[in-house]
Amino acid sequence: MSVLVTGATGFIALHLVKDLLNENYKVIGTVRSIEKGDNLKAQFDNNPLLTTVVVKDIAAVSAFDEVFEQHKEQIKIVLHTASPFHFKTTDYEKDLLIPAIHGTKSILESIKKYGAQTVERVVITSSIAAVKDTARFAEADFVYNEDAWNPVTWEGSTVNAPDAYRGSKKFAEKAAWDFLEENRDVVKFQLTTVCPSLIFGPQAFAASAAGQLNTSSEVINSFLHAGPEADLSGLKNDFVDVRDVSKAHLIAFQSKSATGQRLGVNSGQFNSKDLSEILSQNFPQLKGKLPKTTDEGANKTEPYAKFDTSKTKKILGFEFINLEKSVCDTAKQILDAEKSL
């Protein structure tokens, strides 16, 4: 039995590949070039359980057909993590919305074409962005859960990058659920989606921790490097550690109770002051070097909308990594990597 991991060189996906190999699964990872595939295999010491297939553009029609043509009925599990997460664009449809939606549809169409009766479980990496109504984020008494959907429209998704990202995750995930409903009599697989909040935690490999990091890891990286004259006040969000996100993906296909569920993977909330205090208390060498967190909002632990993930936590059955450990492990890895340069 093989597990297909799309976007295998991504932040979450590298942890997934590592965890899957540790459990002796055969892993097929999609990569964007032969070079990336060679690098990925080298990172895992050319483990014979890991193979790669090049998918240059996940948004292309039939993008994943070659993967299934090569591996046919071997693929029983599909973990679809490939989707853009960045705000460095002004062409929101081309760079965020279309790749996310078409990539999801493409992998599902390939399953229908080649693995309708052999693929058993599909897990799609969605996001809290598909769930949360940001307009109500400041409402302390507002509680939402895994059944919620953000209210963003297609038109609203083309206004700015954050809303485009929220739209991309919502519309891509909805496309998956709609596909399953429309093809229930054709395909065998059961679907689960994983909706993590902002993802902290170390890179799967320490060598990747120096320099520019993935979007969510840059939050902590920016605190380490912005300097004392910078003001990073006002940051508030929900968070989860990448190692827990990876575990959630495995349980999502291993557990019958996860079948047909949206899993809200969230450890808690944080603000600017939390990050500053954790870093200053645990890394004495950073005292006097951290950015300001001076505004009123950052220096109050003000409650805000709560993501109730009690259903998910019951399904997953493990304790999530807390903010201090997640931030410290991330920061230590970054600082150690920079020392070794």
C-alpha positions as CSV (number, residue, x, y, z in Angstrom):
1,M,0.0,0.0,0.0
2,S,1.3,3.4,-1.0
3,V,0.5,6.9,0.3
4,L,0.5,9.7,-2.2
5,V,1.6,13.1,-0.8
6,T,1.2,16.0,-3.1
7,G,3.5,19.0,-2.7
8,A,5.9,16.8,-0.9
9,T,8.6,19.5,-0.4
10,G,6.2,21.8,1.5
11,F,6.4,22.7,5.2
12,I,3.7,20.4,6.4
13,A,4.4,17.8,3.7
14,L,8.0,17.2,4.8
15,H,6.8,16.4,8.3
16,L,4.1,14.1,6.8
17,V,6.7,12.2,4.7
18,K,8.9,11.8,7.7
19,D,6.1,10.5,9.9
20,L,4.8,8.2,7.2
21,L,8.3,6.7,6.6
22,N,8.7,6.3,10.3
23,E,5.6,4.1,10.3
24,N,7.0,2.2,7.3
25,Y,4.5,3.4,4.7
26,K,5.5,3.5,1.1
27,V,5.4,7.1,0.1
28,I,5.0,8.7,-3.4
29,G,5.7,12.4,-3.3
30,T,4.9,14.9,-6.0
31,V,7.5,17.5,-6.7
32,R,7.8,20.3,-9.2
33,S,11.1,19.2,-10.8
34,I,13.6,16.3,-11.0
35,E,16.1,18.4,-9.0
36,K,13.5,18.9,-6.2
37,G,12.8,15.2,-6.2
38,D,16.4,14.3,-5.9
39,N,16.9,16.7,-3.1
40,L,13.9,15.3,-1.3
41,K,15.1,11.7,-1.5
42,A,18.6,12.8,-0.4
43,Q,17.0,14.4,2.7
44,F,15.6,11.1,3.6
45,D,18.9,9.2,2.9
46,N,17.4,7.8,-0.3
47,N,15.0,5.7,1.7
48,P,13.7,2.9,-0.7
49,L,10.2,3.5,0.6
50,L,10.2,7.0,-0.9
51,T,9.7,7.7,-4.6
52,T,8.9,10.9,-6.4
53,V,6.9,12.0,-9.5
54,V,7.2,15.4,-11.2
55,V,4.0,17.5,-11.3
56,K,5.1,20.9,-12.7
57,D,1.7,22.7,-12.4
58,I,-1.0,21.3,-10.0
59,A,-3.5,23.6,-11.7
60,A,-3.1,22.0,-15.1
61,V,-5.8,19.7,-16.5
62,S,-4.8,16.1,-15.8
63,A,-1.9,17.3,-13.7
64,F,-1.8,14.1,-11.6
65,D,-2.6,11.6,-14.3
66,E,1.0,10.5,-14.7
67,V,1.3,9.7,-11.0
68,F,-1.6,7.3,-11.2
69,E,-0.4,5.9,-14.6
70,Q,2.9,5.1,-13.0
71,H,1.6,3.6,-9.7
72,K,-1.9,2.5,-10.6
73,E,-3.6,0.5,-7.9
74,Q,-0.7,0.8,-5.5
75,I,-2.1,4.2,-4.3
76,K,-4.6,3.6,-1.5
77,I,-4.2,6.9,0.4
78,V,-4.0,10.4,-1.0
79,L,-2.8,13.3,1.2
80,H,-3.3,16.5,-0.9
81,T,-1.3,19.3,0.7
82,A,-0.2,21.1,-2.4
83,S,-1.7,24.7,-2.5
84,P,-0.2,28.2,-2.5
85,F,0.1,30.1,0.8
86,H,1.7,33.4,0.2
87,F,0.7,37.1,-0.2
88,K,3.3,38.1,-2.7
89,T,0.9,38.7,-5.6
90,T,-1.6,41.1,-7.1
91,D,-3.0,38.6,-9.5
92,Y,-5.1,36.9,-7.0
93,E,-7.1,34.6,-9.3
94,K,-4.0,33.3,-11.2
95,D,-1.7,32.9,-8.2
96,L,-4.0,31.9,-5.3
97,L,-7.5,31.0,-6.3
98,I,-7.1,29.0,-9.5
99,P,-4.1,26.9,-8.4
100,A,-5.9,25.9,-5.1
101,I,-9.2,25.1,-6.7
102,H,-7.9,23.5,-9.9
103,G,-5.3,21.5,-8.0
104,T,-8.0,20.0,-5.8
105,K,-10.2,19.2,-8.7
106,S,-7.4,17.8,-10.7
107,I,-6.3,15.3,-8.0
108,L,-9.9,14.1,-7.5
109,E,-10.5,13.7,-11.3
110,S,-7.3,11.6,-11.5
111,I,-8.5,9.4,-8.7
112,K,-11.9,9.0,-10.4
113,K,-10.1,8.1,-13.7
114,Y,-7.5,5.8,-12.4
115,G,-8.3,4.9,-8.8
116,A,-12.1,5.0,-8.4
117,Q,-12.2,1.6,-6.8
118,T,-8.6,1.4,-5.3
119,V,-8.1,4.7,-3.5
120,E,-9.6,4.3,0.0
121,R,-9.0,7.5,1.8
122,V,-8.4,11.1,0.7
123,V,-7.2,13.8,3.2
124,I,-7.1,17.4,2.0
125,T,-5.1,20.1,3.8
126,S,-7.6,23.0,4.1
127,S,-7.2,25.8,6.7
128,I,-8.9,27.7,9.5
129,A,-9.1,30.4,6.8
130,A,-11.9,28.3,5.2
131,V,-13.7,28.3,8.5
132,K,-13.3,31.6,10.3
133,D,-15.3,34.7,9.7
134,T,-12.6,37.4,10.2
135,A,-15.3,40.1,10.5
136,R,-16.3,38.6,13.9
137,F,-12.7,37.8,15.1
138,A,-12.8,40.6,17.7
139,E,-16.1,39.4,19.2
140,A,-15.1,37.8,22.5
141,D,-18.4,35.9,22.9
142,F,-18.4,34.5,19.4
143,V,-17.7,30.8,19.2
144,Y,-17.4,28.8,15.9
145,N,-16.6,25.2,15.2
146,E,-15.6,22.9,12.4
147,D,-19.0,23.2,10.8
148,A,-18.5,26.9,10.0
149,W,-17.5,28.4,6.6
150,N,-16.0,31.8,6.1
151,P,-18.5,34.1,4.2
152,V,-16.1,35.4,1.6
153,T,-17.5,35.6,-2.0
154,W,-15.6,35.1,-5.2
155,E,-15.7,38.8,-5.8
156,G,-14.5,39.5,-2.3
157,S,-11.6,37.1,-2.9
158,T,-10.2,39.2,-5.6
159,V,-9.7,42.4,-3.5
160,N,-6.6,41.6,-1.6
161,A,-4.2,38.8,-0.9
162,P,-5.4,37.7,2.5
163,D,-9.0,37.5,1.3
164,A,-7.8,35.7,-1.8
165,Y,-6.1,33.1,0.4
166,R,-9.3,32.7,2.5
167,G,-11.3,32.3,-0.7
168,S,-8.8,29.8,-2.2
169,K,-9.1,27.5,0.9
170,K,-12.9,27.8,1.1
171,F,-13.6,27.2,-2.6
172,A,-11.0,24.4,-2.9
173,E,-12.4,22.6,0.1
174,K,-16.0,23.0,-1.0
175,A,-15.0,21.7,-4.4
176,A,-13.8,18.5,-2.8
177,W,-16.9,17.9,-0.8
178,D,-19.1,18.7,-3.8
179,F,-17.0,16.3,-6.0
180,L,-17.6,13.5,-3.5
181,E,-21.3,14.2,-3.3
182,E,-21.6,14.2,-7.1
183,N,-19.5,11.1,-7.6
184,R,-20.6,9.0,-4.6
185,D,-21.7,6.1,-6.8
186,V,-18.4,6.2,-8.8
187,V,-15.6,6.5,-6.3
188,K,-14.8,4.4,-3.3
189,F,-12.8,6.8,-1.2
190,Q,-13.8,8.5,2.0
191,L,-12.9,12.2,2.5
192,T,-11.5,14.1,5.5
193,T,-10.3,17.6,5.5
194,V,-7.8,19.1,8.0
195,C,-8.2,22.8,8.9
196,P,-5.2,24.0,10.8
197,S,-4.8,27.5,12.3
198,L,-1.5,29.4,11.8
199,I,1.2,26.8,11.9
200,F,4.3,27.3,14.0
201,G,7.0,24.7,14.8
202,P,10.4,23.7,13.5
203,Q,11.2,22.7,9.9
204,A,11.4,19.0,9.3
205,F,15.1,19.4,8.6
206,A,17.3,21.9,10.5
207,A,19.2,22.9,7.4
208,S,16.1,24.5,6.0
209,A,15.7,26.8,9.0
210,A,18.1,29.6,7.8
211,G,17.0,32.4,5.6
212,Q,13.5,33.0,4.2
213,L,11.0,30.6,5.6
214,N,7.4,29.6,4.8
215,T,4.8,32.2,5.4
216,S,3.6,31.1,8.9
217,S,7.2,30.4,10.2
218,E,8.2,33.9,9.1
219,V,6.0,35.3,12.0
220,I,8.6,33.9,14.5
221,N,11.5,34.6,12.2
222,S,10.5,38.2,12.0
223,F,10.5,38.6,15.8
224,L,14.1,37.2,15.8
225,H,15.4,39.6,13.1
226,A,13.3,42.7,13.0
227,G,15.4,44.5,15.7
228,P,14.5,46.7,18.7
229,E,13.4,49.6,16.6
230,A,10.7,47.7,14.8
231,D,7.2,47.6,16.2
232,L,5.4,44.3,15.8
233,S,2.5,45.1,18.1
234,G,-1.1,44.0,17.5
235,L,-0.5,40.5,16.2
236,K,-3.2,38.1,17.3
237,N,-4.2,34.7,16.0
238,D,-4.8,31.1,16.6
239,F,-1.9,28.7,16.3
240,V,-1.0,25.0,16.1
241,D,2.4,23.2,15.8
242,V,3.3,21.6,12.5
243,R,4.1,18.3,14.2
244,D,0.5,18.1,15.5
245,V,-0.8,19.0,12.0
246,S,1.2,16.1,10.6
247,K,-0.1,13.7,13.2
248,A,-3.7,14.8,12.5
249,H,-3.2,14.0,8.8
250,L,-2.2,10.4,9.7
251,I,-5.1,9.9,12.1
252,A,-7.4,11.4,9.5
253,F,-6.9,8.4,7.2
254,Q,-6.1,5.8,9.9
255,S,-9.2,6.4,12.1
256,K,-12.7,5.4,11.1
257,S,-14.0,8.2,13.4
258,A,-12.3,10.8,11.2
259,T,-14.2,9.7,8.0
260,G,-16.3,12.4,6.5
261,Q,-15.1,15.0,9.0
262,R,-13.6,18.4,8.9
263,L,-10.9,18.4,11.5
264,G,-10.2,21.8,13.2
265,V,-6.6,21.6,14.3
266,N,-5.9,24.4,16.8
267,S,-3.8,24.6,19.9
268,G,-4.8,28.0,21.2
269,Q,-4.4,31.7,20.8
270,F,-1.5,34.1,21.0
271,N,-0.6,37.7,20.6
272,S,2.5,39.8,20.1
273,K,3.3,40.1,23.7
274,D,3.1,36.3,24.2
275,L,5.8,35.8,21.5
276,S,8.0,38.5,22.9
277,E,7.9,37.2,26.5
278,I,8.5,33.6,25.5
279,L,11.5,34.6,23.4
280,S,13.0,36.9,26.0
281,Q,12.5,34.4,28.9
282,N,14.0,31.5,27.0
283,F,16.7,33.1,25.0
284,P,18.7,35.5,27.1
285,Q,20.8,36.5,24.1
286,L,17.8,38.1,22.6
287,K,17.1,40.6,25.4
288,G,17.3,44.1,24.1
289,K,17.2,42.8,20.5
290,L,13.5,42.0,20.2
291,P,11.0,44.3,18.5
292,K,8.6,46.5,20.4
293,T,5.2,45.2,21.3
294,T,4.0,48.4,22.9
295,D,0.4,49.1,21.7
296,E,-2.4,48.5,24.1
297,G,-3.9,45.6,22.1
298,A,-0.7,43.6,22.2
299,N,-0.1,44.2,25.9
300,K,-3.5,42.9,26.9
301,T,-4.5,39.3,26.7
302,E,-7.9,40.3,25.3
303,P,-10.2,37.4,24.5
304,Y,-11.5,37.1,21.0
305,A,-13.6,34.7,18.9
306,K,-13.0,31.1,20.0
307,F,-12.5,28.2,17.7
308,D,-14.2,25.3,19.4
309,T,-12.4,22.1,18.2
310,S,-13.6,19.8,21.0
311,K,-15.0,17.4,18.4
312,T,-11.7,17.2,16.6
313,K,-9.7,16.7,19.8
314,K,-11.9,13.8,20.7
315,I,-11.2,12.2,17.4
316,L,-7.5,12.8,17.4
317,G,-7.0,11.8,21.1
318,F,-3.7,13.5,21.8
319,E,-2.5,16.6,23.6
320,F,-1.4,19.5,21.4
321,I,2.0,21.1,21.7
322,N,1.7,24.4,23.7
323,L,2.7,27.8,22.5
324,E,5.9,28.0,24.5
325,K,7.3,24.7,23.2
326,S,6.3,25.5,19.7
327,V,7.9,28.9,19.7
328,C,11.0,27.8,21.5
329,D,11.6,24.8,19.2
330,T,11.1,27.0,16.2
331,A,13.4,29.8,17.4
332,K,16.1,27.5,18.6
333,Q,16.2,25.7,15.2
334,I,16.5,29.1,13.4
335,L,19.2,30.4,15.7
336,D,21.2,27.2,15.5
337,A,21.0,27.0,11.8
338,E,22.3,30.6,11.5
339,K,25.2,29.8,13.8
340,S,26.2,26.9,11.5
341,L,26.4,29.0,8.3
